[in-house]
Amino acid sequence: MSRPSLFGIVFFAFCATFCLFAFTSVCSGAEAPKIIVPVEHTTPEVEPTGRLLRIEAGSAGNTANTPPGTMAARIAAQDTIFEWFPSQAPGRITGGADFIDAALSPDESVLVIAERIGGNGPNSTRLVFFNLCNDKLVQSFELEKRKLADIAFSPEGDGMLWAVEEKQSELDAPPRLLGIDPADGRIAYESAPLEENPAGFAAGDGKLWITLPDEKSFLQFRTNSNSDAEPEKIRSAISGARLQLTPDAQTLLLFGAGRMERFRVATDAPEYLGHAALPGEGRPEVVVPLADDGSSLAIGSPGEAAYLVAGGAARKLTDDCGETGCFRRQERELFLAVRLNEAIQLYSEFRTTPVRSVSPGDLRPFNKNTNWRLFALSGEKREILLIDHRGNINRLEIKTRRWSKTPIFTVPES
């Protein structure tokens, strides 16, 4: 029997391989079962930083010494004592509370602080309310998986707390504007999603205003209309302006690098009133109006110079502005935080030389804390409220010889 030739062997191997490949392709395309691997979509959880304890107590007295009809009387929880341990800010060398913003109600009966929960994210927000008629913590609630950036009460005292909710991509949460009922935390107003996180925010009577980064305009929302209604767009020459409403709620101020604009917003449509030059190269982060029409104000940014802007001129107040300031209208006194010795400087009658400079940390109880927020109170006493970066809240009474400090809330030892 003759042996097969080399050519025959190669040809046979090629044919066998081709048939096997063809058979495998047919089976894999038509008969082989498809393997489906299920993908589980989970929403990230928020780390529960800080603590808020509610203790039932019939003798809580949260509305003691509180006049009926005030915001404090309306929102105070009954028969409940609150113990609060603020979240700690991640990454801050000096420590301190992870606070977002704070606001004073128009009737000055309520101070609210917005606290970030969850550290570096994702985040929720805890709102904590103090009754300034009796200096008690009287209400608190958590807005789960909502990251607030700015909060404000409207000047007319409609009972709502207005806020900016920032975008959280990991939670599929877009940026929005919110209206929150301080009595129970109910979201009573929610705007349509915004294009991006606002650069500026202000709340007026029935209106909200925002600016967007890199946009030379501001948007006006009407809170008494459909929340999905398109906002009105008003042109400006300032990109991504900071917004500030004047004390009489009639004029909206826009601030950018080297420029301020004024719009009358008491009318149905905002009316441009004019502009003024500002000193400095950046957008001011601290703005304290000193006149109802916005014609005079104090401006600055932390670690930079602060100025008194009035009468078409800018005069320097300090080289080392702090994070906050406020203005007492009765005595026409400006209080400005400075970083040197963490002091508060008092300026009288729009002068540029301080009358007094007091470091609250040198008053009992002593501390080395940073001045975070100041609010002016209009009562019979010459008082301002101070919140420091650790979360302590104090009343500062302005006296001729020596100021006094009275604690409203002291952060407990954990």
C-alpha positions in Angstrom: 0.0 0.0 0.0 1.4 3.3 -1.0 1.9 6.1 1.6 -0.1 9.3 1.2 1.8 12.2 -0.3 2.8 15.2 1.8 0.5 17.4 -0.2 -2.4 15.0 0.6 -1.7 15.2 4.3 -1.6 19.0 4.4 -4.8 19.2 2.3 -6.6 16.8 4.6 -5.6 18.8 7.7 -6.7 22.1 6.1 -10.1 20.7 5.2 -10.6 19.3 8.7 -9.7 22.6 10.4 -12.0 24.6 8.1 -14.9 22.2 8.8 -14.4 22.4 12.5 -14.2 26.2 12.5 -17.4 26.4 10.4 -19.2 24.0 12.7 -18.1 26.0 15.8 -19.2 29.3 14.3 -22.6 28.0 13.5 -23.1 26.5 17.0 -21.8 29.6 18.8 -24.0 32.0 16.7 -27.2 29.9 16.7 -27.2 27.3 19.4 -24.8 28.3 22.2 -26.6 30.0 25.2 -25.8 33.6 26.0 -24.4 34.3 29.5 -25.9 37.4 31.1 -24.1 38.9 34.1 -26.5 41.0 36.1 -25.2 44.5 37.0 -26.4 45.8 40.4 -26.8 49.6 40.5 -26.4 50.8 44.1 -26.7 54.3 45.5 -23.7 55.3 47.7 -24.5 55.8 51.3 -23.7 58.9 53.3 -21.3 58.5 56.2 -23.1 59.5 59.4 -20.7 62.1 60.7 -21.7 64.2 63.8 -24.6 63.4 66.1 -27.9 64.8 67.0 -29.7 63.3 69.9 -33.4 63.9 70.7 -34.4 63.3 74.3 -38.1 63.3 75.3 -38.6 65.7 78.2 -41.8 67.3 79.4 -39.9 70.2 80.9 -37.8 71.1 77.8 -39.2 74.7 77.8 -38.3 75.3 74.2 -40.9 78.1 73.9 -40.2 79.7 77.3 -40.0 83.5 77.1 -40.8 83.3 73.4 -43.5 85.7 72.2 -46.4 84.1 70.3 -46.2 84.7 66.5 -42.4 84.7 66.3 -40.7 82.2 64.1 -39.1 80.6 67.1 -42.6 79.9 68.6 -43.7 78.3 65.4 -40.8 76.0 64.8 -39.8 74.9 68.3 -40.3 71.2 69.0 -42.3 70.5 72.1 -41.1 68.3 75.0 -37.8 67.6 73.3 -34.2 68.3 74.4 -31.5 68.3 71.7 -27.9 67.3 72.2 -25.7 68.2 69.2 -22.2 67.1 68.3 -21.2 68.8 65.0 -19.5 67.0 62.2 -15.8 67.7 62.0 -14.4 69.3 58.8 -12.1 66.8 56.9 -8.7 67.9 56.0 -8.6 71.1 58.2 -5.4 71.1 60.2 -6.9 73.2 63.0 -10.0 71.0 63.2 -13.4 72.6 63.5 -17.0 72.0 62.6 -18.0 71.1 59.0 -20.4 74.1 58.6 -21.8 75.3 55.3 -23.7 78.5 56.1 -25.8 80.2 58.8 -28.8 82.6 58.7 -30.8 84.8 61.0 -34.6 85.1 60.7 -36.1 88.5 59.9 -37.6 88.8 63.4 -34.2 87.8 64.9 -35.8 85.0 67.0 -34.1 82.1 65.1 -30.5 81.4 64.2 -30.0 78.4 61.9 -26.8 76.6 61.0 -26.4 74.3 58.0 -23.9 71.4 58.8 -22.4 69.1 56.2 -22.8 65.4 56.9 -20.5 62.8 55.2 -17.2 64.6 55.0 -15.7 64.4 51.5 -19.0 63.0 50.1 -21.5 62.0 49.2 -23.3 64.4 51.6 -26.5 65.1 53.5 -27.2 68.4 55.3 -28.3 68.8 58.9 -30.1 72.1 59.9 -30.0 73.1 63.5 -32.2 75.9 64.9 -31.7 78.0 68.0 -34.4 80.1 69.7 -32.7 83.4 70.5 -35.5 84.4 72.9 -34.3 81.8 75.4 -31.0 80.6 73.8 -32.1 77.0 73.4 -31.5 74.5 70.6 -35.2 73.9 69.7 -35.3 72.1 66.3 -33.2 70.1 64.0 -33.7 67.8 61.0 -31.6 66.2 58.3 -32.1 66.6 54.5 -30.9 63.2 53.4 -28.6 63.1 50.4 -29.0 66.8 49.7 -25.9 68.9 49.8 -26.7 72.5 50.5 -24.4 75.4 49.7 -26.2 78.6 50.8 -29.2 79.3 53.0 -31.2 82.5 53.5 -34.6 83.7 54.9 -36.6 86.0 52.8 -36.8 89.5 54.2 -40.6 89.6 54.5 -40.6 86.7 56.9 -42.7 84.3 54.9 -41.6 81.5 57.2 -39.5 79.7 54.6 -35.8 78.9 54.6 -34.4 79.2 51.0 -31.3 77.2 49.9 -29.1 76.2 47.1 -28.7 72.4 46.6 -25.5 71.5 44.9 -24.9 68.8 42.4 -23.9 65.3 43.5 -23.0 63.1 40.5 -22.6 60.0 42.6 -26.2 60.3 43.8 -27.6 61.5 40.4 -28.7 64.7 42.2 -28.7 67.9 40.0 -28.3 71.4 41.4 -31.6 73.1 42.4 -33.2 75.8 44.5 -35.1 74.7 47.6 -37.8 76.2 49.9 -37.7 74.4 53.3 -40.3 74.7 56.1 -38.2 75.2 59.3 -41.0 73.6 61.4 -40.6 70.1 60.0 -38.0 70.1 57.2 -40.6 69.6 54.5 -39.4 70.7 51.0 -42.2 73.1 50.0 -40.5 74.4 46.8 -38.1 72.7 44.4 -37.0 74.4 41.2 -36.3 72.6 38.0 -32.6 71.4 37.7 -30.1 74.1 37.1 -27.4 74.0 34.5 -24.6 74.0 37.1 -23.9 75.0 40.7 -24.7 78.7 41.2 -21.9 81.2 41.8 -24.2 83.6 43.7 -27.5 83.4 45.6 -29.9 85.8 47.3 -33.5 85.5 48.5 -36.0 88.4 48.4 -39.7 88.8 48.9 -41.3 86.2 46.6 -38.2 86.1 44.4 -34.8 84.2 44.3 -31.8 85.2 42.3 -28.7 83.3 41.2 -25.7 83.7 39.0 -24.0 80.9 37.1 -20.2 80.6 36.7 -18.9 82.3 33.5 -22.3 83.8 32.7 -22.7 87.6 32.4 -26.2 87.6 33.7 -28.4 86.7 36.7 -31.6 84.6 36.9 -34.7 85.6 38.7 -37.1 82.9 40.0 -40.6 83.7 41.3 -41.4 81.5 44.3 -45.1 82.0 44.1 -45.3 80.6 40.6 -44.9 77.2 39.1 -41.5 75.8 40.2 -40.9 74.5 36.7 -41.4 77.9 35.2 -38.5 79.3 33.2 -36.6 82.0 35.2 -36.1 85.5 33.9 -32.6 86.3 32.6 -31.2 89.7 33.2 -28.0 90.8 31.5 -24.9 92.0 33.4 -21.3 93.0 32.7 -20.1 90.8 35.5 -19.3 87.1 35.0 -20.3 84.8 37.8 -21.2 87.6 40.2 -21.6 87.4 44.0 -25.1 88.5 45.0 -26.1 90.6 48.1 -29.5 92.1 48.9 -29.5 95.5 50.6 -31.0 95.7 54.2 -34.3 97.2 52.9 -34.6 94.4 50.3 -35.1 96.9 47.5 -31.8 96.6 45.7 -29.8 93.6 44.5 -26.0 94.1 44.4 -23.7 92.2 42.0 -20.0 91.9 42.8 -17.2 90.8 40.5 -13.5 91.6 40.1 -13.2 95.4 40.0 -16.9 96.1 39.5 -20.2 96.3 41.3 -23.7 96.7 39.8 -27.0 97.7 41.4 -30.5 96.6 40.3 -33.7 97.7 41.8 -35.7 94.5 42.4 -38.7 95.8 44.3 -40.4 96.3 40.9 -41.8 93.5 38.8 -38.8 93.6 36.5 -35.3 94.3 37.7 -34.2 97.9 36.9 -30.5 98.7 36.3 -29.4 101.6 38.6 -25.7 101.8 37.7 -22.3 100.5 38.5 -19.1 101.4 40.4 -15.5 100.4 40.4 -14.2 98.2 43.2 -10.6 97.9 44.4 -8.8 94.6 44.3 -8.3 92.0 41.6 -10.7 89.3 42.8 -14.4 88.9 43.6 -15.0 90.1 47.2 -16.1 87.3 49.5 -17.1 89.4 52.5 -19.8 92.1 51.7 -21.5 94.2 54.4 -23.9 96.9 53.0 -23.9 100.1 55.1 -26.8 101.9 53.3 -30.2 100.7 52.2 -29.5 101.7 48.6 -26.1 100.0 48.4 -24.3 103.3 48.0 -21.8 102.5 50.8 -20.5 99.1 51.9 -17.5 97.3 53.3 -15.9 94.6 51.1 -13.0 92.2 51.5 -11.8 88.6 51.2 -10.1 86.4 53.9 -6.4 87.2 54.1 -6.7 90.2 51.8 -7.3 93.9 52.3 -10.8 95.2 53.2 -12.2 98.5 52.0 -14.9 101.0 52.8 -16.6 101.9 49.5 -18.6 105.1 49.7 -19.1 108.4 47.8 -17.4 107.0 44.7 -14.2 106.3 46.5 -12.6 103.2 48.2 -10.6 103.6 51.4 -8.7 100.8 53.0 -9.9 99.5 56.4 -7.4 96.7 57.1 -4.7 94.6 55.2 -5.9 91.3 56.7 -9.6 90.8 56.4 -11.3 87.8 58.2 -14.2 85.7 57.1 -17.2 87.8 58.3 -18.6 91.2 59.2 -21.9 92.8 60.2 -23.5 96.3 60.6 -25.7 97.7 63.5 -28.0 100.2 61.9 -29.1 101.9 65.2 -25.6 103.1 66.0 -24.3 102.9 62.5 -21.4 100.7 63.6 -19.4 98.3 61.3 -18.0 95.1 62.9 -15.3 93.5 60.8 -13.4 90.3 61.6 -9.6 90.4 61.1 -7.2 87.5 61.2 -4.6 89.2 63.4 -5.3 87.9 66.9 -8.7 86.7 65.6 -10.1 90.1 66.5 -13.3 92.0 65.7 -12.7 95.6 64.8 -15.4 98.3 65.4 -15.6 101.2 63.0 -17.9 104.1 63.8 -19.5 106.6 61.4 -17.8 105.2 58.3 -14.3 106.0 59.6 -11.4 103.9 58.4 -9.6 103.8 61.8 -11.2 101.3 64.2 -12.6 102.6 67.5 -12.0 99.3 69.2 -10.4 96.0 68.4 -11.4 93.0 70.6 -10.4 89.4 70.4 -13.4 87.3 71.6 -11.1 84.4 72.5 -9.6 86.6 75.2 -13.0 87.0 76.9 -14.3 84.2 79.2 -14.7 81.4 78.3 -11.2 81.7 76.7 -10.4 80.0 73.4 -8.2 80.3 70.3 -11.0 79.8 67.8 -11.5 81.5 64.4 -14.4 84.0 63.9 -16.7 82.3 61.3 -20.0 84.3 61.2 -21.2 87.6 62.7 -24.8 88.8 62.9 -26.0 92.1 64.3 -29.0 92.1 66.7 -31.3 95.1 66.9 -32.5 94.8 70.5 -32.0 97.3 73.3 -28.6 95.9 74.1 -25.7 96.6 71.7 -25.2 92.9 70.8 -23.9 90.9 68.0 -23.8 87.1 67.5 -20.6 85.2 66.9 -20.2 81.7 65.6 -16.7 80.4 65.7 -15.2 77.7 63.5 -15.6 75.0 66.1 -19.4 75.6 66.4 -19.6 77.7 69.6 -22.2 80.4 69.6 -21.8 83.5 71.8 -23.5 86.8 72.3 -21.1 89.7 72.4 -22.3 92.8 74.2 -20.6 96.0 73.1 -19.6 98.0 76.1 -17.5 101.2 76.4 -14.8 99.7 78.5 -14.8 95.9 78.1 -17.1 93.7 75.9 -18.8 90.7 77.5 -19.3 87.2 76.1 -22.4 85.1 76.9 -22.5 81.5 75.5 -25.6 80.3 73.7 -24.1 77.0 72.6 -20.8 75.3 73.6 -19.7 72.3 71.6 -19.7 69.4 74.0 -16.8 67.1 74.5 -17.3 64.0 72.4 
